[in-house]
């Protein structure tokens, strides 16, 4: 928790270490604390970990990027996480046009590189003048997206968020359904008017309309399901985002057909974590920093063997299970990865050879031995995967 007399904390997002160093010197000389990030994922991790008061946001992070698209996407992600957060765009390549677009998207102001130290400091002090103190560091509800599979789902959710369309989000427990639902509501036209409905406890629907987030929608009683269908057929229906751990076919069998006719227009299905290996690595980085900062301990080492084991593991509660594993690694300094569960072994793989074989075999089976798709998931070329298949007799 920030103390009432704590120095303001800035987050500076820029991929140039020299510019980061210049910013640190400038702001620490003016009694402002600063943390830095060099890409979108690390920026969201820092924002989720620290009680940031203001963000300085460069718009390009990948080598050769000049369009500013990366920064605009990150700006949206930040404002979903912290809607009132003041963000100042720091732009060089992208120019004034994209900076103005960023301001339309929610940035408070922009400065051009190379900046004038006194003018930038004056702007920052002006924006910080109304900051609140003594607030808690936010929890870490950041939507970390590294895999193409999850990226497509989030992009579709963002596209539909400003509409009034009802949406069902399916996926196994702990896969991020509620987080995606809250993202949709945060990006909706009337963000902030959210009513949470816990379906298993619901004996009456809310009187007011607005946005309704319904958890475990399949547990609504038949009577409430019919009333909800009636509500959705009105001229000005509520915006309903429903969440379920059932897949679509099972959900259709559990819900009133008239209700499913409305809710089922858009069904977004989040895959289990073991089908998103890129997200596993991204979450490990995110949670390692978060829990190390939270507990005041060093981040645990993650070597190649550990990465392979994490990708091959079974995560019964998906992100929840991975989160608990990373926190345990921070607290104990030792990784305990449940990679043995997939094959029912009591001992699990003991060597990198065994673990890599498990990972390759699992990817191949998951994709019906389609080498192209399995290689893409593993981050290998087709020839490299064929060599490993020959090595392991697969």
C-alpha positions in Angstrom: 0.0 0.0 0.0 1.2 3.5 -0.8 1.9 5.7 2.2 0.4 9.3 2.3 3.9 10.8 1.9 5.1 8.3 -0.7 6.8 9.7 -3.7 4.8 9.5 -6.9 5.6 6.4 -9.0 6.0 6.6 -12.8 6.0 3.7 -15.2 8.1 4.5 -18.3 7.5 2.1 -21.3 10.3 2.3 -23.9 12.5 -0.3 -25.6 15.6 1.9 -25.7 17.7 1.3 -22.5 19.5 4.7 -23.0 16.2 6.6 -23.0 15.2 4.6 -19.9 18.4 5.7 -18.2 17.8 9.3 -19.1 14.3 9.2 -17.8 15.5 7.6 -14.5 18.0 10.4 -14.0 15.5 13.1 -14.8 12.7 12.0 -12.5 14.8 10.8 -9.6 16.5 14.1 -9.6 13.0 15.6 -9.2 12.1 13.1 -6.4 9.9 10.9 -8.5 10.2 7.1 -8.4 10.3 5.3 -11.7 10.0 1.7 -12.9 10.6 0.8 -16.5 9.3 -1.7 -19.0 10.5 -2.5 -22.5 7.4 -4.1 -24.1 3.7 -4.5 -23.6 3.8 -7.7 -21.5 6.4 -6.3 -19.0 4.4 -3.0 -18.8 1.2 -4.8 -17.8 3.2 -6.8 -15.2 4.6 -3.6 -13.7 1.2 -2.0 -13.7 -0.3 -5.0 -12.0 2.5 -5.2 -9.4 3.0 -1.6 -8.4 0.8 1.4 -7.4 1.7 3.4 -10.5 0.5 7.0 -10.5 1.3 7.9 -14.2 2.6 6.2 -17.3 4.9 7.6 -19.9 4.2 5.5 -23.0 6.4 5.0 -26.1 4.3 3.6 -29.0 6.8 1.2 -30.7 8.7 -1.7 -29.1 9.5 -4.2 -31.8 12.6 -3.7 -33.9 11.8 -1.5 -36.9 8.3 -0.7 -35.8 7.1 2.8 -36.5 3.3 2.6 -36.8 2.5 3.0 -33.1 0.0 0.1 -33.2 1.7 -1.7 -30.4 1.5 1.3 -28.1 -2.2 2.0 -29.0 -3.0 -1.6 -28.1 -1.1 -1.4 -24.8 -2.8 1.9 -24.0 -6.2 0.2 -24.3 -5.0 -2.7 -22.1 -3.7 -0.3 -19.5 -7.0 1.7 -19.3 -9.0 -1.5 -19.0 -6.8 -2.4 -16.0 -6.8 1.2 -14.6 -9.5 3.4 -16.3 -8.4 6.6 -14.5 -4.7 6.2 -15.0 -3.0 9.3 -16.6 -1.0 8.2 -19.6 1.4 10.6 -21.5 2.4 9.4 -24.9 6.1 9.9 -25.7 6.5 9.7 -29.5 9.3 10.0 -32.0 8.8 7.8 -35.1 5.0 7.8 -34.9 4.6 11.6 -35.0 1.8 13.9 -34.1 -1.0 12.1 -36.0 -0.7 8.8 -34.0 -0.2 10.8 -30.8 -3.5 12.5 -31.4 -5.1 9.1 -32.0 -3.7 8.0 -28.7 -5.3 10.9 -27.0 -8.7 10.1 -28.5 -8.1 6.6 -27.1 -7.6 7.9 -23.6 -4.1 9.3 -23.2 -4.0 12.6 -21.3 -1.2 14.3 -23.4 1.8 13.7 -25.5 5.4 14.8 -25.9 7.8 14.5 -28.8 11.3 13.0 -28.6 13.7 14.4 -27.8 11.8 16.0 -25.0 12.6 19.2 -23.1 13.3 18.2 -19.5 11.7 21.2 -17.8 8.6 21.1 -19.9 8.1 17.3 -19.5 8.6 17.6 -15.7 6.1 20.5 -15.5 3.5 18.4 -17.4 4.1 15.4 -15.2 3.7 17.6 -12.0 0.5 19.1 -13.4 -1.0 15.6 -14.1 0.1 14.3 -10.7 -1.3 17.2 -8.7 -4.7 15.6 -8.3 -3.5 12.1 -7.5 -4.9 10.2 -4.6 -2.5 8.8 -1.9 -2.7 5.9 0.5 -4.3 3.6 -2.1 -3.5 0.0 -2.4 -1.5 -1.6 -5.1 -4.0 -3.1 -7.6 -4.4 -6.8 -7.7 -3.0 -8.4 -10.8 -6.0 -8.9 -13.2 -3.9 -8.1 -16.3 -5.0 -9.9 -19.4 -1.7 -11.5 -20.5 -1.9 -12.6 -24.1 1.1 -14.3 -25.8 -0.5 -17.1 -27.9 -2.1 -16.6 -31.2 -5.1 -18.7 -30.1 -5.9 -16.4 -27.1 -5.0 -13.3 -29.2 -7.7 -14.1 -31.7 -10.3 -14.5 -29.0 -9.4 -11.3 -27.3 -9.4 -9.4 -30.6 -12.9 -10.7 -31.3 -14.1 -9.8 -27.8 -12.7 -6.3 -28.2 -14.4 -5.9 -31.6 -17.8 -6.9 -30.1 -17.3 -5.0 -26.8 -18.8 -1.7 -27.9 -22.0 -3.4 -29.2 -25.0 -4.5 -27.2 -24.7 -8.1 -28.2 -25.1 -10.8 -25.5 -22.0 -13.0 -25.3 -21.3 -16.4 -23.8 -17.7 -17.1 -22.7 -17.0 -20.8 -22.3 -13.8 -22.5 -21.1 -12.5 -24.8 -18.4 -12.1 -23.6 -14.8 -9.4 -21.0 -14.3 -8.8 -20.3 -18.0 -9.6 -16.6 -17.7 -13.3 -16.4 -18.6 -14.3 -13.8 -16.0 -11.3 -11.7 -16.8 -12.3 -11.6 -20.4 -15.9 -10.8 -19.5 -14.7 -7.9 -17.4 -12.6 -6.7 -20.2 -15.6 -6.7 -22.5 -17.6 -4.7 -20.0 -14.8 -2.2 -19.5 -14.7 -1.6 -23.2 -18.5 -1.4 -23.6 -20.4 1.8 -24.3 -21.7 2.2 -20.8 -18.7 0.9 -18.9 -19.0 1.1 -15.1 -22.7 0.0 -14.9 -22.0 -3.6 -14.2 -24.2 -5.9 -12.1 -22.7 -9.3 -11.1 -25.2 -12.2 -10.9 -24.1 -15.4 -9.3 -26.4 -17.8 -11.0 -26.5 -20.5 -8.3 -27.7 -17.9 -5.8 -30.0 -16.0 -8.1 -33.7 -16.0 -7.2 -34.6 -12.7 -9.0 -33.2 -10.7 -11.8 -32.0 -7.1 -11.1 -34.6 -4.3 -11.7 -32.2 -2.0 -13.5 -30.8 -2.9 -16.9 -27.2 -1.9 -18.0 -24.6 -4.6 -18.1 -25.1 -8.0 -16.4 -22.3 -10.4 -15.8 -23.7 -13.8 -15.1 -21.3 -16.4 -13.6 -22.1 -20.2 -14.1 -25.1 -19.3 -16.2 -26.1 -23.0 -16.5 -27.1 -23.0 -12.8 -29.9 -20.6 -13.3 -33.2 -22.2 -12.3 -35.7 -22.9 -15.2 -37.9 -20.1 -14.0 -35.1 -17.5 -14.0 -33.9 -18.7 -17.4 -37.4 -18.0 -18.8 -37.4 -14.5 -17.2 -34.0 -13.8 -18.5 -35.2 -14.7 -22.0 -38.1 -12.4 -21.6 -35.7 -9.6 -20.6 -33.6 -10.1 -23.6 -36.6 -9.8 -25.9 -37.5 -6.3 -24.7 -36.9 -3.2 -26.7 -34.0 -2.1 -24.4 -32.6 -5.3 -23.0 -29.7 -5.6 -20.6 -26.3 -6.3 -22.0 -25.6 -9.9 -20.8 -22.1 -11.4 -20.6 -22.6 -15.0 -19.5 -19.8 -17.3 -18.3 -19.8 -21.1 -18.1 -17.3 -23.9 -17.6 -19.3 -26.1 -19.9 -18.7 -26.4 -23.6 -21.2 -25.1 -26.0 -23.0 -28.4 -26.8 -23.5 -29.2 -23.1 -24.5 -25.7 -22.3 -27.2 -25.8 -25.0 -28.6 -28.9 -23.4 -28.8 -27.2 -20.0 -30.3 -23.9 -21.0 -33.8 -23.0 -22.1 -33.8 -23.1 -25.9 -35.3 -19.6 -26.1 -32.6 -18.2 -23.8 -29.8 -20.0 -25.7 -31.2 -18.5 -28.9 -30.3 -15.1 -27.6 -27.1 -15.9 -25.6 -25.7 -18.2 -28.3 -25.4 -15.6 -31.0 -21.7 -15.2 -29.9 -19.9 -17.9 -28.0 -16.2 -17.3 -27.3 -14.4 -20.4 -26.1 -11.1 -20.0 -24.2 -8.8 -23.1 -24.6 -7.3 -24.9 -21.7 -3.8 -23.7 -20.7 -2.1 -26.8 -22.0 -3.2 -25.8 -25.5 -1.6 -22.4 -25.1 2.1 -23.1 -24.3 3.2 -19.5 -25.3 0.8 -18.2 -22.6 2.3 -20.5 -20.0 5.7 -18.9 -20.5 4.2 -15.4 -20.5 2.3 -16.1 -17.3 5.4 -17.5 -15.6 7.3 -14.3 -16.3 4.3 -12.2 -15.1 3.6 -14.1 -11.9 7.3 -14.5 -11.0 7.7 -10.7 -11.0 4.4 -10.1 -9.2 5.0 -12.5 -6.4 8.7 -11.7 -6.0 7.7 -8.1 -5.5 4.8 -8.9 -3.3 6.8 -11.2 -0.9 10.1 -9.3 -1.2 12.0 -12.4 -2.5 14.1 -13.0 -5.6 12.4 -14.3 -8.8 13.0 -18.0 -9.2 15.4 -19.2 -12.0 13.6 -20.6 -15.0 16.0 -22.7 -17.1 15.3 -24.7 -20.3 14.4 -27.8 -18.4 11.9 -25.9 -16.3 10.3 -24.3 -19.3 9.9 -27.7 -21.0 8.4 -29.1 -17.9 6.0 -26.2 -17.4 4.8 -26.6 -21.0 4.3 -30.3 -20.6 2.5 -30.1 -17.2 -1.2 -30.7 -16.5 -2.9 -27.7 -15.0 -6.3 -28.8 -13.5 -7.3 -25.3 -12.7 -5.4 -23.8 -15.6 -4.1 -20.3 -14.9 -5.1 -20.7 -11.2 -2.9 -23.8 -10.9 0.0 -22.2 -12.7 -0.3 -19.1 -10.5 -0.1 -21.2 -7.4 2.9 -23.1 -8.7 4.8 -19.9 -9.5 4.0 -18.4 -6.1 5.2 -21.6 -4.4 8.5 -21.4 -6.4 9.0 -17.8 -5.3 8.4 -18.7 -1.7 10.5 -21.9 -1.6 13.1 -21.1 -4.3 12.3 -24.5 -5.8 10.1 -25.5 -8.7 7.5 -28.2 -8.2 6.0 -28.8 -11.6 3.1 -31.4 -11.9 4.4 -32.7 -15.2 3.9 -36.3 -14.2 0.1 -36.2 -14.0 -0.5 -36.4 -17.8 1.0 -39.9 -18.0 0.0 -41.1 -14.5 3.6 -41.6 -13.4 4.4 -41.2 -9.8 7.9 -39.9 -10.5 7.6 -37.7 -13.6 10.3 -37.1 -16.1 13.7 -37.0 -14.4 15.8 -35.7 -17.3 15.6 -33.1 -20.1 15.6 -36.0 -22.6 12.4 -37.5 -21.0 10.7 -34.1 -20.5 11.4 -33.0 -24.1 10.1 -36.4 -25.4 6.9 -35.9 -23.3 6.4 -32.4 -24.7 6.9 -33.5 -28.3 4.7 -36.5 -28.0 1.9 -34.4 -26.3 2.0 -31.7 -29.0 1.8 -34.4 -31.8 -1.1 -36.2 -30.1 -2.9 -32.9 -29.5 -2.8 -32.1 -33.2 -3.4 -35.6 -34.5 0.2 -36.0 -35.5 -0.1 -33.0 -37.8 3.6 -32.1 -37.9 3.1 -28.5 -39.2 0.7 -27.6 -36.4 2.8 -29.4 -33.7 6.0 -27.7 -34.8 4.2 -24.3 -34.7 3.1 -24.9 -31.1 6.5 -26.1 -30.0 8.3 -23.1 -31.7 10.3 -25.5 -34.0 10.7 -25.8 -37.8 9.3 -28.9 -39.4 12.8 -30.4 -40.0 13.7 -29.8 -36.3 10.6 -31.6 -35.2 11.2 -34.5 -37.5 14.7 -34.9 -36.0 13.2 -35.0 -32.5 10.6 -37.5 -33.6 13.3 -39.7 -35.0 15.4 -39.3 -31.8 12.5 -40.4 -29.6 11.0 -43.0 -31.9 7.8 -41.1 -32.5 
